[in-house]
Amino acid sequence: MKRLFALVFLVFLPVSGWAADAAQPAEHDLIRPAGDSDLNEFLWIKRPIVVFADTDADPRFHQQIEMLREGLAMLEERDVVVLTDTDPAARTPLRQQLRPRGFALVVIDKDGGVKLRKPTPWSVRELTRTIDKMPTREQEVRERRGLD
């Protein structure tokens, strides 16, 4: 009987892990390495927030990512994708286009325009306030409310 119980337990163990994964937000979709990403792939679809640092060990980089993780739901509601780049030697397309110096936080609207550049970490509250003032975001809110 104990062997049967152990067997049943082992069969359902992976299923419980899948359920736990499904209940958590898909952070890997929202926060991901920039790689060879091109801002044109996000035009009119997502609002990229790009977090640059000269090294993965930069405490400002870690602070910024932690603040973003705490507000994933608010960012997802605003169609945000967070791209990270901590390797200046790679000379990624985003680095060439945005030209950061050290740590940089860059907010880009759905129209592809750079709306904010900051040399220090910003809270999700500050970021969402900035995003909510963008004309494209205001239009989205009006459409959701059925006013347009």
C-alpha positions as CSV (number, residue, x, y, z in Angstrom):
1,M,0.0,0.0,0.0
2,K,2.9,2.4,0.8
3,R,4.4,1.7,-2.6
4,L,1.2,2.5,-4.3
5,F,0.9,5.8,-2.4
6,A,4.5,6.7,-3.2
7,L,3.8,6.0,-6.9
8,V,0.7,8.1,-7.0
9,F,2.5,10.9,-5.1
10,L,5.3,10.8,-7.7
11,V,2.9,11.0,-10.6
12,F,1.1,14.0,-9.2
13,L,4.2,15.9,-8.1
14,P,5.1,17.3,-11.5
15,V,1.4,18.4,-12.1
16,S,1.5,20.4,-8.9
17,G,4.6,22.1,-10.1
18,W,2.9,23.1,-13.4
19,A,0.0,24.5,-11.5
20,A,2.3,26.6,-9.3
21,D,4.0,27.9,-12.5
22,A,0.7,28.7,-14.1
23,A,-0.4,30.8,-11.1
24,Q,2.6,33.0,-11.2
25,P,2.9,35.9,-13.7
26,A,5.0,35.1,-16.8
27,E,7.9,37.3,-15.8
28,H,10.1,35.8,-18.5
29,D,7.7,37.3,-21.1
30,L,7.6,40.7,-19.5
31,I,11.3,41.1,-18.3
32,R,13.8,39.7,-20.8
33,P,17.3,40.3,-22.2
34,A,17.4,42.7,-25.1
35,G,19.6,40.4,-27.2
36,D,19.1,41.5,-30.8
37,S,15.7,43.0,-30.2
38,D,14.7,45.8,-32.6
39,L,12.4,48.5,-31.3
40,N,10.4,48.2,-34.6
41,E,9.1,44.8,-33.5
42,F,7.2,46.6,-30.7
43,L,5.7,49.5,-32.7
44,W,2.0,50.0,-31.8
45,I,2.1,46.7,-29.8
46,K,4.2,47.2,-26.6
47,R,5.8,50.0,-24.7
48,P,9.5,49.0,-24.2
49,I,11.3,50.0,-21.0
50,V,15.0,49.4,-21.6
51,V,17.3,49.0,-18.6
52,F,21.0,49.4,-19.4
53,A,24.0,48.8,-17.2
54,D,27.7,48.3,-17.8
55,T,27.7,45.1,-15.8
56,D,25.1,42.7,-14.3
57,A,26.7,43.5,-10.9
58,D,25.5,47.1,-11.0
59,P,23.4,47.7,-7.8
60,R,21.2,50.2,-9.6
61,F,20.4,47.5,-12.2
62,H,19.4,45.1,-9.5
63,Q,17.4,47.7,-7.7
64,Q,15.5,48.6,-10.9
65,I,14.7,45.0,-11.8
66,E,13.5,44.3,-8.3
67,M,11.2,47.4,-8.4
68,L,9.9,46.3,-11.8
69,R,9.2,42.8,-10.5
70,E,7.1,44.2,-7.7
71,G,4.8,45.9,-10.1
72,L,4.5,43.4,-12.9
73,A,0.7,43.5,-13.0
74,M,0.6,47.3,-13.4
75,L,3.2,47.1,-16.2
76,E,1.4,44.3,-18.0
77,E,-1.8,46.4,-17.9
78,R,0.0,49.1,-19.7
79,D,1.4,46.8,-22.4
80,V,5.0,47.2,-21.2
81,V,7.9,44.9,-22.1
82,V,11.2,45.3,-20.1
83,L,14.4,44.7,-22.1
84,T,17.7,44.4,-20.2
85,D,21.2,45.0,-21.5
86,T,24.2,44.6,-19.3
87,D,26.9,44.0,-21.8
88,P,28.3,47.1,-23.5
89,A,30.9,45.1,-25.4
90,A,28.1,43.3,-27.3
91,R,27.1,46.6,-29.1
92,T,23.5,45.4,-29.4
93,P,21.1,47.3,-31.8
94,L,19.4,48.9,-28.8
95,R,22.8,50.2,-27.4
96,Q,23.7,51.6,-30.8
97,Q,20.3,53.3,-31.2
98,L,19.8,54.6,-27.6
99,R,23.5,55.2,-26.7
100,P,23.4,54.8,-22.9
101,R,26.2,55.7,-20.6
102,G,26.5,53.4,-17.6
103,F,23.1,52.8,-16.0
104,A,20.2,54.1,-17.9
105,L,16.4,53.6,-17.8
106,V,14.7,54.4,-21.1
107,V,10.9,54.5,-21.6
108,I,9.7,54.2,-25.2
109,D,6.0,54.7,-26.2
110,K,4.1,52.5,-28.7
111,D,4.8,55.1,-31.4
112,G,8.5,54.3,-31.1
113,G,9.4,57.7,-29.5
114,V,11.7,57.9,-26.5
115,K,9.6,59.5,-23.7
116,L,11.9,59.3,-20.7
117,R,15.6,58.8,-19.9
118,K,16.8,58.4,-16.4
119,P,20.2,57.8,-14.9
120,T,18.8,56.3,-11.7
121,P,16.2,53.6,-10.9
122,W,12.5,54.6,-10.9
123,S,9.7,53.0,-9.1
124,V,6.8,51.4,-11.0
125,R,4.5,54.0,-9.6
126,E,6.6,56.8,-11.2
127,L,6.9,54.9,-14.4
128,T,3.1,54.2,-14.7
129,R,2.3,57.8,-13.9
130,T,4.6,58.8,-16.8
131,I,3.0,56.2,-19.1
132,D,-0.5,57.2,-18.1
133,K,0.2,60.8,-19.3
134,M,1.2,59.6,-22.8
135,P,-1.4,60.4,-25.5
136,T,-1.4,56.8,-26.7
137,R,-2.2,55.5,-23.2
138,E,-4.9,58.2,-22.7
139,Q,-6.5,57.0,-25.9
140,E,-6.4,53.4,-24.8
141,V,-8.1,54.3,-21.5
142,R,-10.8,56.2,-23.4
143,E,-11.4,53.3,-25.7
144,R,-11.7,50.8,-22.8
145,R,-14.2,53.0,-21.2
146,G,-16.2,53.3,-24.4
147,L,-15.8,57.1,-24.7
148,D,-14.4,57.0,-28.2
